[in-house]
Amino acid sequence: MSYRRYVVLSALLAAALAAPANELITNLPGTPAGGLSSKHYSGYLDVNPGAHYHYYFATSQGNPTTDPVILWLNGGPGCSSMAGLFIENGPYSVDANLNLVSNPWSWNRLANVIYFESPAGVGWSYNEKQNQVYDDTRTAAENYAALQAFFAKFPEFGTNDFYVMGESYAGHYVPQLSYTILQATRSNGKVPPQSNFKGFASGNPVSDEKYDNDGKWLNTYLKMHGLVSLDYNGTDTDGNYDPYDILNDVCPTGMDLSLFDYIRFPHPLIRKANSYKRYVANRPACANNWTTTYLNQKEVAAALHVRTDIDWHICGGPEYTGGPDSVVNIYQKFSQLSQYKVLVYAGDEDTVVNFLGTERWVLDMQLPVTYPWGAWYYNQGFGLQVGGYGMQFNNGGNLNFTTVKGAGHMVPWYQPGIAYQLLYNFLNY
């Protein structure tokens, strides 16, 4: 083979193994001066006949070649992971002027992060067939197919360590997708996502109907936080507070979708009444409004290579019939497998999936304890501070449970710095 022909073939091979240039984001409105901090991609992954999943991929600001890959899923069911990207753990958030503001605690400082809008019908993801009905089984299958399509589109990331992470109703998505990957490993373990899968993490996860919705744990939580009196045994509360973080302010404009409307799974917490104001440090209360307005600009949709005729909503999606009452059995299976690591974390200011019920189902698995209950720490320039409390179990594989101090339901939103440390700890232990 001549040298010239070798060079041509090498160039063609490199192009075939490279990320899709036509889905590289080059002109996202509101981007800070200097452009995006790393390469970002957005487009569609074709999943099964007629289903098209929107993905957003923020490559690592560190070393994309060797840093791990994380798939992030928001819950709902029916809530968009673009909220995770632009409100929680992505490299930028949207301000009141619809400009993008850099997030110093972005998770893509530690990893390459993929965001799926799942299932089809959520956000910019769509299904060519109308009136589709989803459940956990179909969502897991299509998320898995979307992952296969992603790694086919980005083969150069197929050897990076890979993790699945999410929060809220993604407490169903994440373990069920992980179990789907595990099952595929037995028959086809040499290709991604099976070959590079290393574990999963679920935050404030909807996991078990008995524990999540048991009024006993919610009532105990409300009592201990002064939201109801000690002699009251129900779950009704007074005051216009944020159920996802009782310390957080609420958006005062009246334009925001009620935070209670985001709770799309059965839950005993259903009412709110008079308003009050608490002056505590928190993320902007109207971030949902700003993000929704920003993403519904035609120029933004065009920059993201998605359909411009779709109205983007933070939560909505197709009809969803749910899934199993419990996914705790999946945690029990993974707890026996030494090649994977699993994390369950819970912001301790959340009433929607309060940490007491979550901690209880973790303890009721009765796994051998490796490290007993204790504090973990972070340092943001003021010396070591308690980030939360937790414990580690080992039943052949590693499973960790931890609280996150001062965080609500969406931990990276309410405590971004502590969430960053939590991610670092998870990836590096």
N, C-alpha and C positions, 0 to 999 in steps of 0.2 A: 504494500500500500504506500502510495506516495505521501510525502509529508503534507502537501497541500490538501490532499483528500482526507488525511487524518485530522487536520485542523478543521475542515468543513464539517466532518462527521462529529467531532467533539463539540463544535458549536451547536449543531442541531440537537445533540443529546442534552447539552446544558439547557437549551431553550425548552426542550420537552420536559425537563425536570424542574423548571422554574415556575414561580407563582404567576398567575394570569395577569399579564400587563394591562389588559383591557378592564380589569376590575380594581386596579390601583386607584386610590382616591387622591386626586390632584388639586381639586378646587373646592373644598368644603367651605361653605359660607361661614363667616365669623371666626375663622382660624386665626390664632395669634400671629403676630409678625414673626417671620422666620419659618412658618409652615408647621406641619405636623411633626411631632417629636420622633416618630419612627414611621415605617411604612405601614399604611392602613389599606385594607381591601374590603370591598363590599360587593355583594351580588346575590345570585340565586344558586341554590343547590337543588337539582332535580331529584325528587324523591318519589319513587313509585309513579304509576301513571297519573299525571295530572296535578301532583302536589309539588309546590315550589317553595322551598324554605329560604328565607332571607338570612344571610349570615353577615356578620361584621367581624373582621379579623384585625386586631391591633398587635402588630409584632412587638417583640420586647425592645425596650429602650436600652437594655443591657447587651446581651449577646444572643440574638435570635437563633443562631445556629445551635447553641447548646442549652439555652434556657428551656425549661419545661413548657408544655402547651396545656392550657386550661380551657375547657368548655364551661361557660357560665350560662345558667338557665334561671330566669325568674319564674315565678309560680303562677298563682291565680286560682284555678287554672284559667288561662286566657290572658295573662299579663305579659307584656313585651319585655324582652331582655335588653331592648334599647334603653329602658329605664335603668337597668343595671349599668349600662355603658355610660349614659349621660347624666345620671344622678348619683350613682353609687361608687363603682370601683374603676371606671374608665379613665383615660388620660385627660378628658375634658368634661366640664359641666357647662350648662347654659345659664347665662345671667339674665337680668331683667331687660337688658338691651339686645338680647338674642345673639350675644357674642359668646365665643367659647373661651372658658377660663381653665388654665392648666390645673390639674389636680396633683399636688405633691405626693399623694398617697396612692397613686394609680397602681393597680395590680400589674400593669404591663411594664413596670419598672423591675419586676421580678420574673415575669413569664410572658410568653406569647398567649394572648387571650382571645378566644373565639366566643362570639355571642350569637345564639340562634334565636329567632323569633318562632316559637313552637307552641302548639302545633300549627299546621297550615290554617290560615284564617286569622292568626294573631299578627298585628302590626302590618308589615309589608309582605309577609308570607301569604300565599294564596293557593287555593285549589281550583282547578278548572271546572270541577263539578260542583254545583251549588248544593247547599243544605247538607253538608257533610257532618257526620256525628263522630266525635272522638271519645275515647276512654284511655285509661292508662296503658293498656296493652298496645293499642294502635300508636299512641304517642311514643312509647318506648321503641317500637319497631321503626317508626319513621325517623326518630332522632338517631337511631343507630345507622339507618340508611344514609341520613344526612352526613354523619361522621365519615362513613365510607366515601361518600362523594367529596367531602372536604379533603381527605387525605389523598384522594386521587387527583384533586386540583392542586394541592400543595404537597407533593410527595417528598420534598426536601425536609419536611417536618415529621416524617413518618418514623424517625428514630429518636426523636426527643421524648423524654418522659411525658406521659399524658395523664391528666386528672380530669374528673368530672365534678363540678361544684355548682351549688345553687341554694336557693332559700325558699321559705314558705311552702306553697304547694309543690315546688320543686323537691321538697322532701319526699314526694312520690316519684317525680321524674328521675331524680338523680340515682337513687338506689336501684330502681327498675331498669334504667338504661345500663347501669354498671353490671347488673346481673345478666342483661342481654349480652354485654361484651364478654362476661365470664363464660356464658354458655357457648358463645362462638369460639372462644379460645380452645375449647376441647376438640373442635373439629378443624379449625383453621387459625391456629395460634401464631402463625409466622408473618401475618400482615397487620397493619394498623387498622382500627384502634386496638386490636387484641394484643399485638406484639409489644406495644409501648405503654399499655395501660398500667398505672401504678396505684390507683386508689381513688377515693371520692370523699367529699365533704358536704355536709348538709347543715344549713343555718336556720335556726328557728323553724325546724321542719315539721310540716304536717306529716305525721308518721303512724299514729295509731288512734283510731276514733275514740277508744275507751279513755286513753290518757289525755288526748288533746282536748276533748270536749267534756271531760268530767268536771262538773261544776264545783266539786270539792277543791280541786287544785286552783281553779280560777278564783273562787271565793277566798281561799287562803291568801293568794297573791294580792287580791284587792284589799283585804284587811291589813296585810303587812305593809302596804304602801299608802294606807290612809284614805283610800278611795271609797270605802264603805266602813260602817261602824263595826266594832268587834262583836256586837250581838246580832248582826245581820248575816244570814246564811244563804243569800241569793247572789245573783251576778249582775243585777241592774244597778247602774251607777248614774250619778248626776254630773252635769258639766260637759261642755263642748271640748273634749280633750282628744288627743290623737291616740287611738287604741294601739297603734303600732309602736309608739314611744310616749309614755305618759309624761315625760319631761319636755316634749317638743311642742313648739307653738303650732297653731293651725292657721291656714291661709285665710285672711280676713275678708277677701274680696267677695266671697259668695259664689265665685265662678268655678271653684275647684270641685271636681267630683268628690262626693262625700267619701272620706277615708273608710267609712264603714261599708261603702259599696264595693270596695276592693275585696272584701271577704266573700269569696264565691263558693266557699265550702261551708257545711253546717257548723254553726258556732253559737254558743249561748249568749254572747255579747252583742246586743242588738239595738240599744237605744242611746241617745245622747240628747242633752237639753240645753241649759243655759251656758253661755260662754264665759270664759275668764282668761286671763293672760298671766303667763309665768315667764319671768325674765331669766332664761337659762341659755347657755351657749348651745346653739344647734345649727344645723344646716338650714338654708332658706326654706321657709314654710311653703312658698309658692313655686318651688322648683318643678313640680309636676306641670303647672300651668306653662311656665316658660319653655320647658322641654317640648310639650305638646305643640305649642305655637311654632317653635323653631323647626320641628321635624315635619310640620305640615306646609312648609315653604316648598314650592315646586323646585326651586334651585337646589335645595338640600336633597330632595329625592333624586334629582338628576345626577348630582354629585356622587350619590351612593349607588347609582346604577340600578335603581328599583323603579317600579311602576309609579308614574306620577299621577295616575288616576285613582289611587287608593288613598282614602282619608286615614291617617295614622291615629290610632288611639292607644293610650297607655295600657288599658285593659279592655277586653271584649272577647273577640274570637268566636269559634264555632260552638255549637251545642256540645256540652261535655257531660258525660254520664258518670264520671268518677272512676273508681278503681277499687282495689281491695280495702277492707277496713283497716288493715295493718300491713306495714312493710317491714316490721321488726324482724321477721324471719330472715330477710335478706342480710341484715346486719349480723345476725347469728351465724349465717353461712360464711360471710367474709371474715368474721372474727376468728375463724379456724384456719385462715390462709395466710401464711407468713409472707407471701410475695406482695401483699397489698397493705396499704394503710388507710384507715378510716377515721374521720373526724366528725363529731356532732358538736356544734357550737350553738349557743343561745344568748342573745342579748337579754340582759336581766330587767329591762324596762318595757318589755313587750307584754301586752295582755291578750293578743290574738292567739299566739302559741306560747304560753308562758313557760318559763324554764323549769318550773316545778314538775309539771306533767312530763316534760321531756326527760328531765333527770330521773324521774321515777321509772319510766320504761327502760331507760338504759340500765339502771340498777337492778331492775327485775329480770334482766337477762342472766344475772348472777354469774358474770364472767370473773375469772381470777384477776385480782387487782395487782398491777405492777407498781404503780405509784399512787398512794392514797391522796385524798382530797387536800389540795393546797393551792397557794397563789401562784400565778405566773405574772411576769413583769414586762414592761416596755419602757423605753427611754426616748423622750422627744426633746432632750436638752435640759430637763429639770430633774435629772437623777432618775433612779429606778422608781417606777410607779406601778401599782397593781393594775394589771389589765383584766383580770378576772380570776376565777377559781375553777379547778377541775381535777380530774383523775384519769389514769391510764389503765387499760385492761389488756391482758394478753391471754388468749385462749388458743394460741398457736399463731395468731396474727395480732397486729396492733390496732386497738380501737381507743380513741380518746374522746372524752366529753369535757367541755369547758364552757363556762359562762363568759360573757364579755361585759365588763363593768360599764354601766351607763349607756348601753346600746339598746336600741329598740329592735323591732322585727327585722328591719333591713340593716344589718350590722355595719356594712361599709358606708352606708349613708349617714347614720347617726354617730358613728365613732370611726371615721376613716383611718386615723393614725393607728389606733389599736387594732383595727382589722388588718392593716398592712403587716403589723407585727405578727398577728395570728397566722396570716398566710405564710410569712417567712418561716415561722416555727413549723408549720405543717409540711412545707416543702423540704425542710432541712433536717427534720428529726430522723 
